Amino acid sequence: MLKINKANQFYGESHTLWDLSLEIKPAKCTCIMGRNGVGKTTLTKVIMGLLPIKSGVILYEGDDISKLGSDKRAGLGIGYVPQGREIFSNLSVKENLEIGLLGNRNNLRKVPDKIYELFPVLKEMLKRKGGDLSGGQQQQLAIARALCLEPKLLILDEPSEGIQPNIVQQIGGVIDYLTKEEKLTVVLVEQKLPFARKHGDEFYIIERGKTVANGEIAALSDSLIKQFLSV
């Protein structure tokens, strides 16, 4: 589905990704893990086309998308939910969802009923402003908006961060449904080990801008956690 080969990225003089390589398998949830500041969010922005790479190649469904902008990548079926959600707080829930439709790769003009089946609370709040929602509801809205693109690959950056446990559980259920039933591919940046282990299929650990370990989620051993994830 997605392959990155020896990607290098810089913030000014700071070298943030160092020859980073990984492969995201289709219809799986791949967890991107690592301590704070190691390059996880940078990686998601590179995949989405929000940050350029200095060198390396990004292949999506076999095609080189390294030079494409984020709008082109969205049109190819890559959806993105950033850390912090970034919904439009002054727009209604309905308007936020309709903005998601603008990039729909199938030219869909109506929010799919499936969105409200996955997130029923949003149907009850269509007229409410995004800024009036709780943090968990805003996260649900951000994911729903990305799903309005009808993506084939969905990037979720810390979707459980600062969210009440019942909504974290619901978001986990949505991830499971999307990968197992809809055969969607999910890239999940996640700090919470129980959440990653429960909903992830594969993992990559990043350290100082490089991938240092990867495998099936069952291979995420205590020694790897102690070496690369413990604070």
C-alpha positions as CSV (number, residue, x, y, z in Angstrom):
1,M,0.0,0.0,0.0
2,L,2.7,2.5,1.1
3,K,6.4,2.3,1.0
4,I,8.9,4.9,2.1
5,N,12.5,4.3,1.1
6,K,15.4,6.3,2.8
7,A,13.4,9.5,3.4
8,N,15.3,12.5,4.8
9,Q,13.6,15.6,6.0
10,F,14.8,18.8,7.6
11,Y,13.3,21.6,9.7
12,G,15.7,24.4,8.9
13,E,19.1,23.1,9.9
14,S,17.6,20.3,12.0
15,H,17.7,16.9,10.4
16,T,14.4,15.3,11.5
17,L,14.1,12.1,9.5
18,W,17.3,10.1,8.7
19,D,17.1,7.6,5.9
20,L,13.7,6.4,7.2
21,S,12.2,3.4,5.5
22,L,9.0,1.5,6.2
23,E,6.2,-0.4,4.5
24,I,2.5,-0.1,5.4
25,K,0.6,-3.2,4.5
26,P,-3.0,-3.0,3.1
27,A,-6.0,-3.5,5.4
28,K,-3.9,-3.4,8.5
29,C,-3.5,-1.0,11.4
30,T,0.2,-0.1,11.6
31,C,1.3,1.7,14.8
32,I,4.0,4.3,14.7
33,M,5.6,4.4,18.1
34,G,8.4,6.2,19.9
35,R,9.2,8.8,22.6
36,N,8.2,12.4,22.2
37,G,10.2,14.3,19.6
38,V,11.6,11.4,17.7
39,G,9.8,12.3,14.4
40,K,6.4,10.5,14.5
41,T,4.3,13.6,13.6
42,T,6.8,14.7,11.1
43,L,6.5,11.3,9.4
44,T,2.7,11.6,9.2
45,K,3.0,15.1,7.6
46,V,5.5,13.7,5.1
47,I,3.1,10.9,4.2
48,M,0.3,13.4,3.7
49,G,2.5,15.8,1.7
50,L,2.3,18.6,4.3
51,L,6.1,18.5,4.6
52,P,8.6,17.8,1.8
53,I,11.3,15.3,1.9
54,K,14.8,16.3,0.9
55,S,15.6,12.9,-0.5
56,G,14.1,9.4,-0.7
57,V,11.0,8.0,-2.3
58,I,7.4,7.6,-1.2
59,L,5.4,5.0,-3.1
60,Y,1.7,4.7,-2.8
61,E,0.0,1.8,-4.5
62,G,3.2,1.4,-6.6
63,D,3.3,5.1,-7.8
64,D,5.9,7.7,-6.7
65,I,4.0,10.4,-4.9
66,S,7.1,12.1,-3.4
67,K,6.5,15.4,-5.2
68,L,2.7,15.5,-4.9
69,G,1.0,18.1,-2.7
70,S,-1.4,17.2,0.0
71,D,-4.5,18.0,-2.1
72,K,-3.3,15.5,-4.8
73,R,-2.6,12.9,-2.2
74,A,-6.1,13.3,-0.7
75,G,-7.5,12.8,-4.1
76,L,-5.7,9.5,-4.3
77,G,-7.3,8.4,-1.2
78,I,-5.1,9.4,1.7
79,G,-6.9,10.8,4.7
80,Y,-5.3,12.6,7.7
81,V,-6.4,13.4,11.2
82,P,-3.7,15.5,12.8
83,Q,-2.7,15.7,16.4
84,G,-5.0,18.3,18.0
85,R,-7.8,17.5,15.6
86,E,-7.9,21.0,13.9
87,I,-11.6,21.1,13.3
88,F,-13.2,24.3,12.3
89,S,-14.5,25.5,15.7
90,N,-16.8,28.3,14.3
91,L,-18.5,26.0,11.8
92,S,-21.3,23.5,12.6
93,V,-20.7,19.8,12.8
94,K,-22.6,19.5,9.5
95,E,-20.4,22.1,7.8
96,N,-17.2,20.4,9.1
97,L,-18.3,17.1,7.5
98,E,-19.3,18.8,4.3
99,I,-15.8,20.3,4.1
100,G,-14.5,16.7,4.2
101,L,-16.7,15.9,1.1
102,L,-14.9,18.6,-0.9
103,G,-11.9,16.2,-1.3
104,N,-14.0,13.1,-1.9
105,R,-12.2,11.0,-4.5
106,N,-15.6,9.7,-5.8
107,N,-17.2,13.1,-6.1
108,L,-19.7,12.2,-3.3
109,R,-22.0,15.1,-2.4
110,K,-23.7,13.8,0.7
111,V,-22.3,12.6,4.0
112,P,-22.5,8.8,3.9
113,D,-24.9,7.2,6.3
114,K,-22.0,5.0,7.5
115,I,-20.5,8.1,9.1
116,Y,-23.5,8.5,11.5
117,E,-23.5,4.7,12.1
118,L,-19.9,4.9,13.3
119,F,-20.4,8.2,15.2
120,P,-24.1,8.4,16.1
121,V,-23.5,11.4,18.5
122,L,-22.6,13.6,15.5
123,K,-26.0,13.1,13.9
124,E,-27.5,14.5,17.1
125,M,-25.3,17.5,17.0
126,L,-25.3,18.6,13.3
127,K,-26.2,22.2,14.1
128,R,-23.8,22.6,17.0
129,K,-20.6,24.5,16.4
130,G,-17.4,22.4,16.4
131,G,-15.9,24.5,19.2
132,D,-18.8,23.7,21.5
133,L,-18.1,19.9,21.4
134,S,-16.1,18.1,24.1
135,G,-12.6,17.0,23.2
136,G,-13.7,13.4,22.6
137,Q,-16.6,14.6,20.3
138,Q,-14.2,16.8,18.4
139,Q,-11.9,13.8,17.8
140,Q,-14.9,11.8,16.5
141,L,-15.7,14.8,14.2
142,A,-12.2,15.0,13.0
143,I,-12.1,11.3,12.1
144,A,-15.5,11.4,10.5
145,R,-14.5,14.4,8.4
146,A,-11.5,12.4,7.1
147,L,-13.7,9.5,6.4
148,C,-15.9,11.7,4.2
149,L,-13.0,11.6,1.7
150,E,-13.7,7.8,1.4
151,P,-9.9,7.2,1.9
152,K,-8.1,4.0,1.2
153,L,-5.3,5.0,3.7
154,L,-6.2,6.8,6.9
155,I,-3.5,8.5,9.1
156,L,-4.4,9.0,12.8
157,D,-2.0,11.1,14.9
158,E,-2.6,10.4,18.6
159,P,-6.4,9.9,18.4
160,S,-6.6,8.8,22.1
161,E,-4.7,11.8,23.5
162,G,-6.7,13.6,26.2
163,I,-9.9,11.8,25.4
164,Q,-12.3,10.3,27.9
165,P,-12.0,6.5,28.2
166,N,-15.4,5.6,26.7
167,I,-14.7,7.6,23.5
168,V,-11.2,6.1,23.3
169,Q,-12.9,2.7,23.4
170,Q,-15.3,3.7,20.7
171,I,-12.5,5.1,18.5
172,G,-10.7,1.7,18.9
173,G,-13.8,-0.1,17.8
174,V,-14.0,2.2,14.7
175,I,-10.4,1.4,13.8
176,D,-11.1,-2.4,14.1
177,Y,-14.2,-2.0,11.9
178,L,-12.4,0.0,9.3
179,T,-9.5,-2.4,8.9
180,K,-11.3,-5.7,9.3
181,E,-14.6,-5.0,7.6
182,E,-13.9,-2.1,5.2
183,K,-10.4,-3.3,4.5
184,L,-9.1,0.3,5.1
185,T,-5.4,0.8,5.8
186,V,-4.7,2.7,9.0
187,V,-1.4,4.4,10.1
188,L,-1.8,5.0,13.8
189,V,0.6,7.2,15.8
190,E,0.0,6.1,19.4
191,Q,1.7,6.5,22.8
192,K,-0.6,4.3,24.8
193,L,0.6,0.7,24.8
194,P,-2.6,-1.0,25.7
195,F,-4.5,0.8,22.9
196,A,-1.8,0.0,20.4
197,R,-1.6,-3.6,21.4
198,K,-5.4,-4.0,21.2
199,H,-6.0,-2.4,17.9
200,G,-2.7,-2.6,16.0
201,D,-1.6,-5.3,13.6
202,E,1.9,-4.2,12.9
203,F,4.3,-1.7,14.5
204,Y,7.3,0.5,13.8
205,I,9.4,2.2,16.5
206,I,11.1,5.4,15.6
207,E,14.2,6.7,17.4
208,R,16.0,9.9,16.4
209,G,14.2,10.0,13.0
210,K,15.0,6.4,12.1
211,T,13.1,3.2,12.3
212,V,14.8,1.0,14.8
213,A,12.3,-1.9,15.2
214,N,9.3,-3.3,13.5
215,G,7.1,-6.4,13.2
216,E,3.7,-7.8,14.1
217,I,2.2,-6.2,17.2
218,A,2.7,-9.5,19.2
219,A,6.5,-9.0,18.8
220,L,6.4,-5.7,20.7
221,S,8.4,-7.1,23.6
222,D,9.1,-5.8,27.0
223,S,12.8,-5.3,26.1
224,L,11.8,-3.1,23.1
225,I,9.4,-1.1,25.2
226,K,12.1,-0.6,27.9
227,Q,14.8,0.4,25.3
228,F,12.7,2.7,23.1
229,L,9.4,3.6,24.7
230,S,9.9,3.9,28.4
231,V,10.3,7.4,29.7
